[in-house]
Amino acid sequence: MSRDPFDWIDAHAERRREAGLVRTLRPRQAESTLLDLAGNDYLGLARHPQVTGAGADACLLWGAGSTGSRLVTGTTELHTELEAELAEFCGFEAALVFASGYAANLAAVTALTGPGTLIVSDTSNHASLIDGCRLSRADTEVVAHRDTEAVRKALDAHDGPAVVVSDSVFSVDGDAAPLTGLAAACRQHGAALLVDDAHGLGVLGEGGRGAAWAAGLAGAPDVVVTATLSKSLGSQGGVVLGPARVIEHLVNAARTFIFDTGLAPAAAGAALGALRLLRAEPERAERARAVALQLYDRLTAAGLRSARPDACVVAVRAPSAGEALQWAADCRTAGLAVGCFRPPSVPDGISRLRLTARGDLTDQQIAEAVEVIVRTAPRDSARSGELAGA
Ligand SMILES: Cc1ncc(COP(=O)(O)O)c(C=O)c1O
C-alpha cells in the first residue's frame, strides 16, 4: 500500500492545535468599523485619495502588471522615477526597487556576501534578513540583541570581508538598533553596515527620511539600507538604497532582482504618490511617533507592560499565548483590531499584543483604543514582567 506523502502534516497541525498556535486567515472587509491598530499603515496613506489615485493612474497608463523581470520588460519610466525620488529623499546615491521588502533583503544580503564573508546578525532581525543570511552561504554569527560590543568582538575575530546586518527598528518590540555604534564598529574593521529600515522609513529622521538619515549615516559609502514600500508608504514593494556601485552590482547579481517580475505599476505609482505626499506634509512622520508615545504612556500608566517605542510599533506583554489570543479577540469584539505575536514568531517565547501607531488617528480614537485594551486585559497582565527596554 502506498503511503500518503502528506500524512506528516496532520501531526504538525495537531501539535499546533495542542499548543494553541494555529494561525488562521481573516479576510478584511473593504468598509469596516474596526479601529485598525494591527496594520502597518503608519501614516494612514494606504487609502489616501492622492495615493490610491496615483496607483490607479499608473495601472491605467502602464498596465496591471509590469509584464516581465526588471532586466527584460519590467522596468517602466515610473520605476526609474520612483528609484530616483526614493534615493534623493533618503539621502543615498542610488536606489533599486523590488517586488517586496522581503525580496530586497534577500537581494542585499546575498549579493553583498558569499563564502568567506562574515555576516554579523542581530538575534532579533526580521525573517527576511535571516533567510538572506541562510541563502548567502556566508558564515553568519548571530549576536545578542542590540549588543554593539558583541558585534565588535565578532568582527575582531574575523580576517576578511564582513557585513553587519540589523533591523533599524525591530518588528516585535519596536526598539531601535544602536546604528551609530554599529557604524563605528564596522568602520574600525572595514566592514559594511546593512540596515533594514522597514519600520523607520516615513517615521524616523527629518520628515520621515529614515533611521540612517536620523543617525547621520545616509549616503555613507559603507552603508546600505533596505526598506519596504508597504508600511508608511501604504503601497507594496521594497527598495535597496546605497552607493551607485552597490546598486549596479545588485542589478547584475541579485537573484531576487534578476529572476522576479518587476513591481506592478500600480504599486510603484502609489508608492511614488505617498512619497510625494510625505514630502509635502513632513509633519505626518512626527505625528505618527507622537501617537506611539501616547499609546505607550497611557497603557503603561494603566499598569500594562510595554517597551518604550522608538518608532510606531508598540508591544504590550501578555501572560501567555492563549491569553494573548483571547485578549486580541476581545479587543476585536469591542471594535479594535490589534496584532498578536506568539511563538514561534517571537523567539523569546513571550506573547504580546502588537499595536501599530498611525499618524492619522485622532485623539478620540487613541483614547478609545486605550480604553478597550485596558478593559479587556487579562487579569495578571500587569504582573507579567518587563519587556526589553521597558
Ligand atoms: C523589518 C522588516 N523587514 C522586511 C519586511 C518585509 O517587507 P515586505 O512585506 O515588503 O516583503 C518586513 C515586513 O513586512 C519587516 O517588518
Ligand as a Chemical Component Dictionary entry (heavy atoms), coordinates in Angstrom:
data_LIG
# 
_chem_comp.id                   LIG 
_chem_comp.type                 NON-POLYMER 
_chem_comp.pdbx_formal_charge   0 
_chem_comp.three_letter_code    LIG 
# 
loop_
_chem_comp_atom.comp_id 
_chem_comp_atom.atom_id 
_chem_comp_atom.alt_atom_id 
_chem_comp_atom.type_symbol 
_chem_comp_atom.charge 
_chem_comp_atom.model_Cartn_x 
_chem_comp_atom.model_Cartn_y 
_chem_comp_atom.model_Cartn_z 
_chem_comp_atom.pdbx_ordinal 
LIG C1 C1 C 0 11.693 44.524 9.395 1  
LIG C2 C2 C 0 11.029 44.040 8.147 2  
LIG N1 N1 N 0 11.784 43.795 7.067 3  
LIG C3 C3 C 0 11.240 43.352 5.926 4  
LIG C4 C4 C 0 9.885  43.125 5.821 5  
LIG C5 C5 C 0 9.355  42.576 4.540 6  
LIG O1 O1 O 0 8.780  43.586 3.764 7  
LIG P1 P1 P 0 7.642  43.216 2.701 8  
LIG O2 O2 O 0 6.397  42.968 3.489 9  
LIG O3 O3 O 0 7.562  44.397 1.811 10 
LIG O4 O4 O 0 8.085  41.992 1.990 11 
LIG C6 C6 C 0 9.062  43.372 6.937 12 
LIG C7 C7 C 0 7.617  43.172 6.957 13 
LIG O5 O5 O 0 6.833  43.050 6.197 14 
LIG C8 C8 C 0 9.645  43.848 8.130 15 
LIG O6 O6 O 0 8.911  44.081 9.204 16 
# 
loop_
_chem_comp_bond.comp_id 
_chem_comp_bond.atom_id_1 
_chem_comp_bond.atom_id_2 
_chem_comp_bond.value_order 
_chem_comp_bond.pdbx_ordinal 
LIG C1 C2 SING 1  
LIG C2 N1 SING 2  
LIG C2 C8 DOUB 3  
LIG N1 C3 DOUB 4  
LIG C3 C4 SING 5  
LIG C4 C5 SING 6  
LIG C4 C6 DOUB 7  
LIG C5 O1 SING 8  
LIG O1 P1 SING 9  
LIG P1 O2 DOUB 10 
LIG P1 O3 SING 11 
LIG P1 O4 SING 12 
LIG C6 C7 SING 13 
LIG C6 C8 SING 14 
LIG C7 O5 DOUB 15 
LIG C8 O6 SING 16 
# 
